[in-house]
Each structure stands twice: as structure tokens, then as C-alpha cells.
Amino acid sequence: MFRDEGLTTGGMSGLGDWRRYSQWIVDAVTPSVGIADPTAEVSEAPPLVAVLVAQDPGEWFEQTLESLRAQTYPNMAVLVLDLVSDPGLTARIAQVLPEARVHHVSEDIGYNSALNLISELVQGAAFYALLHDDVALEPDSLRSLVEEAFRSNAGIIGPKLVEWDEPRRLLQVGLGVDKSGAIAPLNERGELDQEQHDAIRDVFAIPGGCTVIRSDLFDALGGYDPDLSGPGSDVDLCWRAHVLGARVLVAPVTAVRHIDSHDDREPLVDRPARSAQARLRSTLVCYGLWHRIRVVPQALLFAVVETLYCLVTGRIGQARAVFGAWTWNLRRHGTIRERRKVLASHRTVSDHEVRDLQARGSARFSAFVRTQTNRREQSVRTVSRSSRDLAGSLRDSGRQLTVTFAIALVCLVLMSSRDLITGGIPEIGEFARFGSSPGDLLSTWWSGWRRSGLGSSGAQPTGQLVLGVLGYLFFGATGLLRTVLIIGTVPLGALGAWRMAKPIGSRRASVASLAVYLAIPVPYNALASGSWSGLLTYAIAPWLILGLGRASGAAPFGPLGAEPDELAATLPRRSALQSLFGLALTLALVSSIVPFVLVITVGLAAALTLGSILCFRVVGLARMLVASLGSVGLALALHLPWALDIAKGPSPWESIAGVSSTVNTALTLGEILRFETGPWGAPPLGWAFLLAGALPVLIGRSWRLEWAVRAWMVAVGGWGVLWAAQNGHLPIHLPAPEVVLAPVAAALGLAAALGLASFETDLRAYRFG
């Protein structure tokens, strides 16, 4: 059966020639029950070669070899492909399976390229069983799979894969695939096997581990794609088999234990990239022209959305993998075109028929939704386990406060906004209407013509583009979009205040931050005066402080400076690129409407730097400065050419600040300290915010005191700059007071949260009482 030994048994005459082994399947199956009969005449069994690819296998390898030795298939040979493993591998094989043939590959060419050597090493086999080195088969596994392949005329067939240590837990029972090549699992990983998936059925792909394939089909396909690896290569092989008209089946009548250790032996960071590359490559190779025109633009759109989402959420590695898949495949356009041409010459099934076998919708989006749902369900289960009865739940005052304030927030927003929602928001100040349609906004942005005054040529603000795209997402309802973008700023800012305090590790601290930030009258005065820029700044201010804190990596936002027993010490250290890109995209989005937010970011970084110097704690300072300045620079780059037009204009500062040269009535220092820029903020309640933020400076220790000092530097800096501008002591004018006071409000919210954390943690060190 192996070429260099001169053992040949004849080959298959074609993809449909099964007649020479028809008597074997009749004799080997008992007609009454349809199961293998070990006493049947099996001398005519089609030859099968079990090909085992070994690459430094672990202690489980002997069990894999023993399972092959125990196979009941009567006409089988074993070929082990050694991928540059330990020199002792041959001895391990000889001790358990001496009749196996071992072929040493001189270099690590990869799993797929190693399997493609079969055509050179084997002659006359009817089937190949492609095996990982970490599987354990049942004694009749290969026999059952070959029998079912005959019975159902399958070109590729596989078993159900179960966990190695707990065989009653399922790993995979075949794979579904959507139109973009993304895997859609047919079962839940770890699901209890209750024979619910034991029906023999057609599937789109068979996962790696144990795959039985007809040798003539393998040769016609040209084997695996040598440029791919991981599960994507199995999908690619089966997809091309479908194009050739072969049937792909899963036969759960037999189970194979699988450790799935191949991924563990490859770099973890490479897995998302390999999967994304394989998905796109299979799409480009396996589809004909018409379906490529239909599917590839959709895949590109999903890739752009996923990349942006990953960048915003700080998943730089995943974003690089998704975007890099396109550049990786573009560099290999020549080989893709050649493989597509070869496949087209053998095609017997149309893309339309192949699409009928694929999963509907987007498997990746469905997996994302399922993951988020599972996280929530896991959170609910964790809460349930931690509070077994109602009395225990009621004793948890932190949870009571959380629920109470969440309900209060919803009620506050709904009640205070009911007239604005039902009656509409009047056109005052910056609350202008967006236009009749999203198309008008986009055409205005694209035209490069400014309609103000007598009209002039020049780049339009990026905000026109953002509002136009959002308008289409709202199905053209620009009025509804306007209402959401105005009223939604308050709950978005409140959520930011909660998230800003969450790293502190105290639920009460998060509640304190939320309560103070909601109570400060900045957004309500902005609503009264029609300051949309003030509302947007209020919405983003706590997120900016959170982003800068994470960029620094200093406790509690990161592990730097944290005590070994503190929660912050266990946090992973975020890379500088993660922080930079996340901040940059957030700034680019908001600064398209309020350019002054870029100035605020630089001011926040400066105030936090000064606070770090005052408390003699500069850990993470350089990282924070790089992230802040880099994110501002990247946001400006995303606004080109509009940013250049502003810089070259007659009054760049006023274009950024959004104000005229007219000086408004000056606010007194007391009004500024109380945030009384409109009808809200009158004493004595207005002074309460200062008291709430003073506690951590008085009793705080460790990072609680350090971040309290930083927060107060932000507050003092904001108050001071606004007072100086209001009294004409600055050569420049500032935007609406609410824009400047929004970061101050966020800093006081953080200080209040730190005060409550200090009360819980640091007060006991003073030994009162």
C-alpha cells in the first residue's frame, strides 16, 4: 500500500465507482438491524490508510496508538507523519504499534502540507482516515465510518467528537458554515450527550480530529490548502468537496475522544488571524463570479464594522486579525486565482446549490449575540448562587442600592424628558434640525461647498457624514435621531460615571459617582440654554477620564501601584495601542460635532499630570501622556481635510471653540463653583457637591488619595480657566460654560466615589473609637 514498498492494491476508477466493494458492505452489515457483523466475510474490504500526523504529542499519544491497534477494520494500514518531533517518537510508536509505517518530515511544513504528502507515500488506498495525534477511537470507529460512507455514498464522513476525560460531553457533531465561511456550530460545546445528535445527517463540514475521505476525492481536490491551518482548513476542504458534488456526512454512531491540543501548541494570538484568513480565502476560492460579487462586499462591510467595534472596545488583536485577513489574502491574490481556476474546472454543483447547504444569516453575529446572552445568564446564575434566598438578597444593601438607583435613573430620564419626547425639542441655541433626509446631510458633506454667507468651497465638517450615516441607521427619521442624540446624552453620561468608578471595586462607590454626576446641574442647564455641545461633553467626560486612567495602568485602573491583595493587582496591563486607538475613535466621533473635546482631552491629561506630580506618584504618567496626545493626533488625522481647513482658516480657535467674539455676561466664582450656569444650581444644594468630593483628600490613602488629588486638579483647573475667561483674563474665548464644566463634574463624581471607598477602607486605619 505504500509506494516505496511496492505494495499496491489498485486505485479507484472515478468519483462514482463503488462497485468493486459492493459485496463487502452487503456481507458486513446484518440486514435485520443494520449493524456490523464481525463474522461476515470481509476479505474484499476496501483498503484504508489511517494517517496520523504527530507533532511532539503528549502523554496521551500511547492511548491514540492503542485505539488504532484495536480497530476491527480488516484491511487497514497505519502511516504516521512525524513533524520534527522528539527523537524518541519512533520508539514510542514501535512499542505500541510496531506495524505502523513512520515517515519523518525533515522540516515543520505544517499539518496541511504534511497530509498532502499522502499522494506521494500511498498508492491504491480507497479511503484515508486523517487523524490528529490526540484522538482515541472506539474499536469499530473506522469500520462504522467506512460502512456508512458506502451506505450513503459519502465522500467525506466524520464521527461525533467528545471530550477526552468526560466522553459524555460533546465537542462537535459536524459543522455548519454561513455564506462568509464563518463556522456555525451545530451543538453547544460541552453539551451533555443524550443521543440528541445521533442522527446521521448531511453537514457542511467535518472538523479536524478524525476525518475519513475517499482517496480519489482527496486527490481530485488536491488535498488541503497548504496556506491555511486550523478549523478553517477543514471547512475549506469540505467546501471544495461540495463544489465537486461530494456528500459530507457526520455519523454519530461512533464517538471519538479528542483533546483538541493542536491549538494549544500554536500561539494563542495567531488563532483569530488564522480563522479570519481562512474564512476570506475560502470565500474567494470557492464561489463563482456572481456569488463573489454578492458575498464579498457583505463580508467587507461586516469586517469594517467588526474592526471598528474591536478598536472602540480595545480589542486591538482581534481588529488586527479581521483587517489583516484582507491584506493577507490580497498578497496571495495570484495563488487564490489559480486555485479558483482549478476548482472551476472540476465544478459539478452550482453556488446556488452549495448555498442551500449553508447556515442562514451571519454565524459570527449570532455567536456574538449568544456570547453576550450567555454572559448575562452566567451573571444571573452567579448572583443566584451568592444569594440563596430572599432574605439574603435583601441583606445585600449594595445590590439594593444598585437596583434602586437604576430604577430611579430610568424614571428620572423618562419623567423629566416626557414633554421633550412627546412634544418635540424646540429649535433653540444649538438644537437645530438635522435636515430633511440623511441623503441631504451626506450630499452636503460630499459637495465640498459651504452654504453659509455667500457660499464658498471647502471641506465640510465630518459631523455631516456621521449624522448622515446615523440617519440611515434610523431609517431616515432624522427628527427621532435628533431627539435621541439630545436626550440620550444624560443616561450615557450617567453610565460613564458608573463605569468610571467601577474599577474602584466598591458597588457603593459606583453608586456615589452616579448620584453626584446626575445631581450636578450641568446637563439640565445645557438643555435650558440649547447647548448641544455641553450635553455631548457631559456624555463623554467620564469616559475620557476612564480611558486616561486605563492608559496610565495605575491602580485602580490597572495593576501599577496596587497592593498584592487588591483587585487591581490581578488586572491585565493594557497595551498602549489599545488605549490609544480606543480613545482616538471615541474622540473622532464626538469631535466631529464638538471639536473642543480635543482641547478638553489635552487639558485633562495636563491636569492629571500635575496632580501626579503633586502627590509624587508618576507611575504610568508617560503612558497616559502618549495615549492622550496620540489619540488627539489620530482623531485629527481622521478629520482630514476638514481639520486642515480649520487650521488654515482666519480664526481657527473660534472654529474649534464654536463661539463668536462677543463676551457673555460673566459668571461669578460662586456660580461657577455651584455649576449655576442657568436656572439650576442655586445654594445651598449647589455647595453639596464640593463636600462630597472633599472626603478622600481628608481620609484617603494609597491610590485613593492619589486619584483624589488628580480629580481635584481637574476640577480646580476647569473652574479656574472658566473664571479667567468669564472675567476677560484670557486672550481667547471659551465655548458654552457647560462644555468646560462637564469634565469638572466627572472629576467630582470620581472624587465622591473615592471618598466612599476611603470611608470603607482607610477610615479604620485612623483607629477612631
C-alpha positions in Angstrom: 0.0 0.0 0.0 3.0 2.3 0.5 4.7 3.3 -2.7 8.3 2.6 -1.7 7.5 -0.9 -0.5 5.9 -1.8 -3.9 2.6 -2.7 -2.2 -0.3 -1.5 -4.4 -3.9 -2.6 -4.4 -5.2 -0.7 -7.4 -6.9 2.6 -7.4 -10.4 4.0 -7.7 -11.5 4.4 -11.3 -13.5 7.6 -10.5 -15.5 9.5 -8.0 -18.6 7.4 -8.5 -17.1 3.8 -8.8 -18.1 1.8 -5.7 -19.0 -1.4 -7.4 -15.8 -3.4 -6.7 -16.5 -3.3 -2.9 -20.3 -3.6 -3.0 -20.3 -7.2 -1.8 -18.2 -6.3 1.3 -20.8 -3.8 2.5 -23.6 -6.3 2.0 -21.8 -9.1 3.8 -20.5 -6.8 6.6 -24.0 -5.5 7.6 -26.7 -7.6 9.2 -29.8 -6.8 7.2 -32.2 -7.0 10.2 -30.6 -4.4 12.3 -28.1 -2.7 10.0 -25.0 -3.0 12.2 -21.6 -4.5 11.5 -21.3 -8.3 11.8 -17.8 -9.3 12.9 -18.3 -12.8 11.4 -19.0 -11.6 7.9 -16.7 -12.2 5.1 -14.5 -9.1 4.8 -11.7 -10.1 2.5 -13.0 -7.6 -0.1 -13.0 -4.7 2.3 -11.6 -1.6 0.6 -8.1 -0.7 1.7 -7.9 2.1 4.2 -4.8 4.0 5.4 -5.0 5.7 8.8 -2.8 8.8 8.5 -1.7 10.1 11.9 0.1 13.5 12.0 2.3 13.7 15.1 4.0 16.8 16.4 5.6 16.4 19.8 2.5 14.6 21.2 1.9 14.4 24.9 1.5 11.5 27.3 -1.9 10.7 25.7 -0.2 9.5 22.5 0.0 5.9 23.6 -3.7 5.8 24.0 -4.1 7.1 20.5 -1.9 4.3 19.1 -3.6 1.7 21.2 -7.0 2.8 19.8 -5.6 2.3 16.3 -4.3 -1.2 17.2 -7.7 -2.2 18.5 -9.5 -1.2 15.2 -11.7 -4.0 13.8 -11.4 -2.8 10.2 -9.9 -5.7 8.3 -7.8 -4.0 5.6 -6.1 -1.1 7.2 -2.5 0.2 7.3 -1.2 3.0 9.6 1.0 5.8 8.4 2.5 8.2 11.0 3.8 11.5 9.7 6.4 12.9 12.1 6.6 16.7 12.0 10.0 17.2 13.5 9.1 15.7 16.9 11.3 14.5 19.7 13.7 11.7 18.5 12.1 9.3 20.9 8.8 9.4 19.0 9.7 6.4 16.7 10.4 4.2 19.8 7.0 5.2 21.3 5.3 4.1 18.1 7.2 0.9 17.8 6.4 -0.1 21.3 2.6 0.1 20.9 2.1 -0.2 17.1 5.1 -1.9 15.5 3.4 -2.4 12.2 2.9 1.3 11.6 4.9 3.0 9.0 6.7 6.2 10.2 7.6 8.9 7.7 9.9 11.7 9.1 9.2 15.1 7.7 12.5 17.0 7.5 11.0 20.3 8.4 7.9 21.7 10.1 5.8 22.2 7.0 2.5 22.3 8.9 -0.4 19.9 9.3 -2.0 20.5 5.9 1.2 20.2 3.9 2.1 17.1 5.7 -1.2 15.5 4.9 -0.7 16.4 1.2 2.2 14.1 1.2 -0.2 11.1 1.2 -0.4 11.1 -2.6 3.4 10.6 -2.8 3.6 8.0 0.0 0.4 5.9 -0.5 -0.9 4.0 -3.5 -4.1 2.0 -4.0 -6.0 3.0 -0.9 -9.7 3.6 -1.2 -10.0 5.7 1.9 -7.8 7.9 4.0 -8.6 8.4 7.7 -7.0 11.7 8.6 -6.2 11.7 12.4 -4.8 14.1 14.9 -2.3 12.8 17.4 -4.7 13.5 20.3 -7.7 11.3 19.5 -8.8 8.0 20.8 -11.1 5.9 18.6 -13.6 3.2 19.6 -12.7 -0.2 18.3 -15.2 -0.1 15.5 -14.9 3.6 14.6 -13.2 3.3 11.2 -15.3 0.3 10.3 -18.6 2.1 11.1 -17.5 5.2 9.2 -16.5 3.3 6.0 -19.7 1.3 6.1 -21.8 4.5 6.4 -19.8 6.1 3.6 -20.8 3.1 1.3 -24.3 3.1 2.5 -24.9 6.9 2.0 -22.4 7.4 -0.9 -20.4 10.0 1.2 -17.2 11.5 0.0 -16.2 12.8 3.5 -17.5 11.4 6.8 -16.7 12.0 10.4 -17.8 10.9 13.9 -19.0 12.9 16.8 -16.1 14.3 18.8 -16.4 14.1 22.6 -14.2 15.3 25.5 -11.2 13.2 26.3 -11.7 13.0 30.1 -15.5 13.1 30.0 -16.8 11.3 27.0 -20.4 12.2 27.8 -19.7 15.8 26.9 -19.9 16.7 23.2 -17.3 18.8 21.4 -18.6 18.8 17.9 -21.1 16.9 15.7 -20.2 18.3 12.4 -20.1 22.0 11.4 -22.4 24.4 9.8 -21.0 27.3 7.8 -22.5 30.6 6.7 -22.0 32.3 3.3 -18.9 34.1 4.5 -17.1 30.9 5.7 -17.8 31.5 9.4 -18.4 28.4 11.4 -21.9 27.9 12.8 -21.6 25.1 15.5 -24.4 22.5 15.4 -24.2 21.8 19.1 -23.1 23.5 22.3 -19.5 22.7 23.2 -19.6 20.7 26.5 -23.2 19.8 26.0 -24.3 16.5 27.7 -24.6 13.7 25.1 -28.1 12.3 25.5 -28.1 10.9 21.9 -29.9 14.1 20.8 -27.5 14.5 18.0 -27.1 10.8 17.0 -28.9 11.1 13.6 -26.7 10.5 10.6 -27.1 13.7 8.6 -25.6 15.9 6.0 -23.4 18.7 7.3 -21.4 21.4 5.6 -18.0 20.5 7.1 -16.3 17.9 9.3 -14.0 19.3 12.0 -10.4 18.1 12.2 -9.5 15.2 14.5 -10.9 12.2 12.7 -11.9 12.6 9.0 -12.5 9.7 6.6 -12.3 10.8 3.0 -12.3 8.9 -0.3 -8.8 8.8 -1.7 -10.0 9.7 -5.2 -11.8 12.7 -3.9 -8.8 13.8 -1.9 -6.6 13.6 -5.0 -9.2 15.4 -7.1 -9.3 18.3 -4.6 -5.5 18.5 -4.4 -5.6 17.8 -0.7 -5.6 20.6 1.8 -4.8 24.2 1.1 -1.2 24.5 2.3 -1.6 28.2 3.2 -4.3 27.5 5.7 -4.3 26.0 9.2 -6.8 25.3 12.0 -10.5 24.6 11.6 -10.7 26.9 8.6 -8.7 24.4 6.5 -11.2 21.7 7.3 -14.1 24.0 6.2 -12.2 24.8 3.0 -11.6 21.1 2.1 -15.3 20.3 2.7 -16.5 23.3 0.8 -14.5 22.4 -2.2 -15.8 18.8 -1.9 -19.4 20.2 -2.1 -18.4 22.1 -5.3 -17.3 18.8 -6.8 -20.6 17.2 -5.9 -19.4 15.0 -3.0 -21.6 14.4 0.0 -20.3 15.3 3.5 -21.8 13.4 6.4 -21.5 13.1 10.2 -22.1 9.7 11.6 -22.6 9.9 15.4 -23.0 6.2 15.6 -19.4 6.2 16.8 -17.7 8.6 19.1 -14.0 9.7 19.1 -12.4 11.3 22.2 -10.4 14.4 21.4 -8.1 16.6 23.5 -8.0 19.3 20.8 -4.4 20.1 21.7 -3.3 21.3 18.3 -4.4 24.9 19.0 -2.6 24.8 22.4 0.6 24.0 20.6 0.3 27.1 18.4 0.5 30.8 19.5 -2.8 31.9 21.0 -2.6 35.3 19.3 -2.4 33.7 15.9 -5.8 31.9 16.1 -8.1 34.8 15.3 -5.9 35.7 12.4 -5.8 32.2 11.0 -9.5 31.9 11.3 -10.2 35.2 9.5 -7.7 34.4 6.8 -9.3 31.0 6.1 -12.8 32.4 6.0 -12.0 35.0 3.4 -9.7 32.7 1.3 -12.4 30.0 1.1 -15.0 32.7 0.1 -12.7 34.0 -2.7 -11.7 30.5 -3.9 -15.0 28.5 -3.7 -17.5 31.0 -5.1 -18.1 31.7 -8.7 -18.0 35.3 -10.1 -21.7 36.1 -9.4 -21.7 34.9 -5.8 -18.3 36.7 -5.2 -19.9 39.9 -6.4 -22.8 39.3 -3.9 -21.0 38.0 -0.9 -17.6 39.7 -0.8 -18.9 43.2 -0.4 -21.1 42.0 2.5 -18.1 40.3 4.1 -16.1 43.5 3.7 -18.9 45.5 5.4 -19.0 43.1 8.3 -15.2 43.3 8.6 -15.3 47.1 8.7 -18.0 47.1 11.4 -16.2 44.4 13.4 -12.9 46.2 13.2 -14.4 49.5 14.4 -16.1 47.7 17.2 -12.9 45.9 18.3 -11.0 49.2 18.2 -13.5 51.0 20.3 -13.6 48.2 22.9 -9.8 47.9 23.0 -9.5 44.5 21.3 -6.6 45.6 19.1 -5.5 42.0 18.4 -8.9 41.0 17.1 -9.2 44.1 15.0 -5.8 43.4 13.5 -6.8 39.9 12.7 -10.0 40.9 10.9 -8.4 43.7 8.9 -5.2 41.7 8.3 -7.1 38.9 6.7 -7.9 41.1 3.8 -4.3 42.3 3.3 -3.1 38.7 3.8 -5.4 37.4 1.0 -4.6 40.4 -1.3 -0.9 39.5 -1.1 -1.8 36.0 -2.2 -4.2 37.0 -5.0 -2.2 35.0 -7.6 -2.5 31.7 -5.8 -6.2 32.4 -5.0 -6.9 32.9 -8.6 -5.1 29.7 -9.6 -6.9 27.6 -7.0 -10.2 29.1 -8.1 -9.4 28.3 -11.7 -8.6 24.7 -10.9 -11.7 24.2 -8.8 -13.9 25.7 -11.5 -12.6 23.2 -14.0 -13.9 20.4 -11.7 -17.1 22.1 -10.6 -20.3 19.9 -10.9 -22.5 21.8 -8.4 -23.6 25.4 -8.7 -23.1 28.0 -6.0 -26.8 28.2 -5.5 -27.0 24.6 -4.5 -24.0 25.0 -2.2 -25.7 28.0 -0.6 -28.7 25.8 0.2 -26.3 23.7 2.5 -25.0 26.8 4.4 -26.4 28.4 7.5 -28.6 31.4 7.0 -27.6 34.8 8.3 -24.3 35.7 9.9 -22.8 33.0 12.1 -20.4 35.5 13.7 -23.1 37.9 14.6 -25.2 35.1 16.0 -22.2 33.9 18.1 -21.7 37.5 19.4 -25.3 37.7 20.5 -25.1 34.3 22.0 -21.9 35.2 23.9 -23.4 38.3 25.3 -26.6 36.4 26.4 -24.5 33.7 28.0 -22.6 36.2 29.9 -25.7 37.8 31.3 -27.1 34.4 32.1 -23.9 33.4 33.9 -24.0 36.7 35.8 -27.6 35.9 36.9 -26.6 32.4 37.9 -23.7 33.8 39.9 -26.0 36.2 41.7 -28.4 33.4 42.4 -25.7 31.2 43.9 -24.4 34.1 46.1 -27.9 34.9 47.5 -29.8 31.6 48.0 -32.9 33.1 49.5 -34.8 36.3 49.5 -33.7 37.3 53.0 -30.0 37.1 51.9 -30.8 39.2 48.9 -32.5 41.9 51.0 -29.4 42.0 53.3 -27.2 42.8 50.4 -27.5 46.6 50.6 -25.1 47.2 47.8 -27.4 45.3 45.4 -30.4 47.2 46.8 -28.7 50.5 46.1 -27.8 49.4 42.6 -31.4 48.4 41.7 -32.8 51.5 43.4 -30.6 53.9 41.5 -31.0 52.1 38.2 -34.8 52.4 38.5 -34.5 56.0 39.7 -32.4 56.8 36.7 -34.9 55.4 34.3 -37.7 57.2 36.0 -35.8 60.5 36.1 -35.0 60.4 32.5 -38.5 59.4 31.4 -40.3 61.9 33.7 -38.0 64.8 33.0 -38.0 64.2 29.3 -41.6 63.3 28.7 -42.5 66.8 27.3 -39.4 66.8 25.1 -40.2 63.3 23.8 -43.9 63.8 23.2 -43.9 67.5 22.3 -40.6 67.7 20.4 -37.5 69.6 21.2 -37.7 73.3 20.3 -35.1 74.8 17.9 -33.1 76.9 20.4 -29.4 77.5 20.5 -27.6 74.6 19.0 -30.7 72.4 18.8 -31.2 73.0 15.1 -32.9 70.4 12.9 -30.6 68.0 11.0 -32.1 68.3 7.6 -34.9 66.7 5.7 -33.1 63.4 5.0 -29.8 61.6 5.6 -29.1 61.9 1.9 -29.1 65.7 2.2 -26.5 65.5 5.0 -24.3 63.2 3.0 -24.6 65.2 -0.2 -23.7 68.4 1.8 -20.6 66.7 3.2 -19.6 65.3 -0.1 -20.2 68.5 -2.1 -17.3 70.5 -0.6 -19.4 73.7 -0.7 -20.3 75.8 2.3 -23.7 77.4 2.1 -23.1 79.9 4.8 -22.9 83.6 3.8 -22.4 83.9 0.1 -21.1 80.4 -0.1 -17.5 79.1 -0.5 -15.6 76.0 -1.4 -14.1 73.9 1.4 -14.2 70.7 3.3 -17.4 70.1 5.3 -17.4 69.1 8.9 -17.1 65.4 9.5 -20.2 65.7 11.7 -22.3 65.9 8.5 -21.0 62.5 7.5 -21.6 61.0 11.0 -25.2 62.4 11.2 -25.9 61.2 7.7 -24.8 57.6 8.4 -26.7 57.6 11.7 -29.8 58.9 9.8 -29.8 55.9 7.6 -29.5 53.6 10.7 -32.6 55.4 11.9 -34.3 54.6 8.6 -34.4 58.3 7.6 -36.1 59.5 10.8 -33.8 62.5 11.4 -36.2 64.0 13.9 -36.1 60.9 16.0 -32.3 60.8 15.7 -32.1 64.4 16.9 -34.3 63.6 19.9 -32.2 60.6 20.8 -28.9 62.4 20.4 -30.0 65.2 22.7 -31.9 63.3 25.4 -29.7 60.3 25.3 -26.6 62.2 26.4 -27.8 62.3 30.0 -28.1 58.5 30.5 -24.9 58.0 28.5 -23.0 60.3 30.8 -24.6 58.6 33.9 -23.5 55.2 32.6 -20.0 56.6 32.1 -19.9 57.8 35.7 -20.8 54.4 36.8 -18.2 52.7 34.6 -15.6 55.3 35.6 -15.9 54.3 39.3 -16.3 50.6 38.7 -12.5 49.8 38.8 -12.5 51.1 42.4 -14.1 47.7 43.3 -17.0 49.0 45.5 -20.6 49.0 44.4 -21.3 51.9 46.7 -18.6 53.9 45.2 -20.1 53.4 41.7 -23.5 54.5 43.1 -21.9 57.6 44.7 -20.3 58.6 41.4 -23.5 58.0 39.5 -25.5 60.0 42.1 -23.2 63.0 42.2 -22.8 63.2 38.4 -26.6 63.1 37.9 -27.2 65.7 40.6 -24.7 68.2 39.2 -26.9 70.6 37.0 -24.6 70.7 34.0 -26.9 68.8 31.6 -30.0 70.5 32.8 -28.6 74.0 32.3 -27.3 72.8 28.9 -30.9 71.7 28.0 -32.3 75.0 29.2 -29.8 77.1 27.0 -29.9 74.8 24.0 -26.2 73.8 24.3 -25.9 70.5 22.5 -22.1 70.8 22.7 -22.4 70.9 26.5 -24.7 67.8 26.5 -22.2 65.9 24.3 -19.3 66.8 26.5 -21.3 65.8 29.6 -21.9 62.4 27.9 -18.2 61.8 27.1 -16.4 63.4 30.1 -16.4 60.4 32.5 -15.4 58.0 29.6 -12.4 60.2 28.9 -11.2 60.1 32.5 -11.8 56.3 32.5 -9.8 56.0 29.2 -6.9 58.1 30.5 -6.9 56.1 33.8 -6.7 52.8 31.9 -4.0 54.2 29.7 -1.9 55.0 32.7 -2.3 51.5 34.1 -2.1 52.9 37.6 -4.3 51.4 40.3 -7.3 51.0 40.4 -7.5 51.2 36.6 -4.5 48.9 36.2 -2.0 46.8 38.2 0.6 49.5 38.7 0.9 50.6 42.3 -1.7 48.1 43.6 -1.2 46.1 46.7 -0.9 42.3 46.1 -4.2 41.6 47.8 -6.1 44.3 45.9 -8.3 43.5 42.9 -6.4 45.9 40.7 -3.3 43.7 41.1 -5.0 41.0 39.1 -5.9 43.2 36.2 -4.1 42.7 32.9 -2.0 45.5 31.8 -3.5 47.1 28.7 -1.1 47.9 25.8 -0.5 51.5 24.9 -2.0 50.8 21.4 -5.2 49.5 22.9 -5.7 52.7 25.0 -4.6 55.0 22.1 -6.9 53.5 19.5 -9.9 53.3 21.8 -9.6 56.9 22.8 -8.9 58.1 19.3 -12.0 56.6 17.8 -14.2 58.0 20.7 -12.6 61.4 20.2 -13.0 61.3 16.5 -16.7 60.5 16.8 -17.5 63.2 19.3 -15.2 65.9 17.9 -17.0 65.6 14.6 -19.7 67.6 16.4 -17.8 69.2 19.2 -14.1 69.8 18.1 -13.4 71.4 21.5 -13.4 68.0 23.1 -9.9 67.5 21.7 -8.7 70.5 23.7 -10.5 69.1 26.8 -8.6 65.8 26.4 -5.3 67.6 26.4 -6.4 69.7 29.4 -7.5 66.6 31.3 -4.1 64.9 30.6 -2.3 68.1 31.8 -4.4 68.3 35.0 -3.9 64.6 35.8 -0.2 65.0 35.2 0.0 68.0 37.6 -1.9 66.0 40.2 0.5 63.1 39.8 3.5 65.4 40.4 1.8 67.0 43.4 1.4 63.6 45.1 4.8 62.4 44.0 3.4 59.5 42.1 4.3 59.5 38.4 3.8 55.8 37.7 2.1 55.3 34.3 2.3 59.0 33.6 4.3 58.6 30.4 1.8 56.0 29.0 -1.1 58.3 29.8 0.5 61.3 28.0 1.4 59.2 25.0 -2.2 57.8 24.8 -3.8 61.3 25.2 -1.6 63.1 22.7 -1.5 60.2 20.3 -5.3 59.8 20.4 -5.8 63.5 19.7 -3.4 63.4 16.8 -5.1 60.3 15.3 -8.5 61.9 15.7 -7.3 64.9 13.9 -6.0 62.7 11.1 -9.4 61.1 10.8 -10.9 64.5 10.2 -8.7 65.4 7.2 -9.2 67.5 5.1 -11.7 69.4 7.4 -9.0 69.7 10.1 -6.6 71.4 7.6 -9.3 73.8 6.5 -9.8 74.9 10.1 -6.1 75.3 10.7 -5.7 77.4 7.6 -8.9 79.5 8.3 -8.9 83.1 9.5 -10.0 82.1 13.1 -9.0 78.5 13.9 -9.7 78.9 17.6 -13.2 80.2 17.2 -13.9 77.3 14.7 -12.8 74.9 17.4 -14.5 76.6 20.4 -17.6 77.3 18.4 -18.1 80.8 19.8 -18.1 84.4 18.5 -16.0 87.2 19.8 -19.0 88.5 21.9 -18.4 88.3 25.6 -21.5 87.0 27.5 -22.4 88.2 31.0 -19.7 87.0 33.3 -20.5 84.3 35.9 -19.4 84.9 39.4 -17.0 82.5 41.1 -19.7 81.2 43.4 -21.9 80.4 40.4 -19.1 78.6 38.7 -18.3 76.5 41.8 -22.0 75.6 42.1 -22.4 74.9 38.4 -25.1 77.6 38.3 -24.8 78.5 34.6 -28.5 78.5 34.2 -31.7 78.1 36.2 -30.2 75.2 38.2 -27.5 75.1 40.9 -28.7 77.6 43.5 -27.4 77.3 47.1 -27.4 75.6 49.5 -27.7 72.4 47.4 -25.1 73.7 45.0 -22.4 73.6 47.6 -23.0 69.9 48.5 -21.0 68.7 45.5 -17.8 70.2 46.9 -18.3 68.5 50.2 -19.0 65.1 48.5 -15.6 65.3 46.7 -13.6 66.5 49.7 -13.7 63.3 51.8 -10.9 61.3 50.0 -8.5 64.2 50.3 -9.1 64.2 54.1 -9.0 60.5 54.9 -7.9 58.7 51.7 -4.7 56.7 51.5 -2.7 54.9 48.8 -4.1 55.2 45.2 -7.4 56.6 46.6 -5.7 59.7 47.8 -3.6 60.0 44.6 -6.5 59.8 42.3 -8.5 62.2 44.6 -5.7 64.8 44.1 -5.7 64.2 40.4 -9.5 64.6 40.3 -9.3 67.8 42.3 -6.7 69.2 39.9 -9.1 68.6 37.0 -11.9 70.4 39.0 -9.7 73.3 40.1 -8.3 73.7 36.6 -11.7 73.7 34.9 -13.1 76.2 37.4 -10.0 78.5 37.1 -10.0 78.5 33.3 -13.7 79.3 33.1 -13.5 82.1 35.8 -10.5 83.6 34.0 -12.3 83.5 30.6 -15.5 84.9 32.1 -13.7 87.9 33.6 -11.6 88.6 30.4 -8.3 87.4 31.8 -7.6 85.1 28.8 -6.8 86.2 25.3 -9.2 83.6 23.9 -12.8 82.8 24.5 -14.3 79.5 25.6 -17.4 77.7 24.4 -20.5 77.4 26.5 -19.7 77.1 30.2 -21.3 73.7 30.3 -18.6 72.4 27.9 -15.9 73.4 30.4 -17.7 72.3 33.5 -18.6 68.8 32.3 -15.1 67.4 33.0 -15.2 69.1 36.3 -18.5 67.3 37.2 -16.9 64.0 36.1 -13.9 64.6 38.3 -16.1 65.4 41.3 -18.1 62.2 40.6 -14.8 60.3 40.7 -13.8 62.1 43.9 -17.1 61.2 45.6 -16.6 57.5 44.6 -13.0 57.6 46.0 -14.4 59.2 49.2 -16.8 56.4 49.8 -14.1 53.8 49.1 -11.8 55.6 51.5 -14.6 55.6 54.1 -14.9 51.8 53.7 -11.2 51.0 53.5 -9.0 53.7 55.0 -11.0 55.1 57.9 -10.3 52.0 60.1 -6.6 52.9 59.9 -7.2 56.0 62.0 -8.5 53.9 64.9 -11.4 56.1 65.8 -13.2 54.9 68.9 
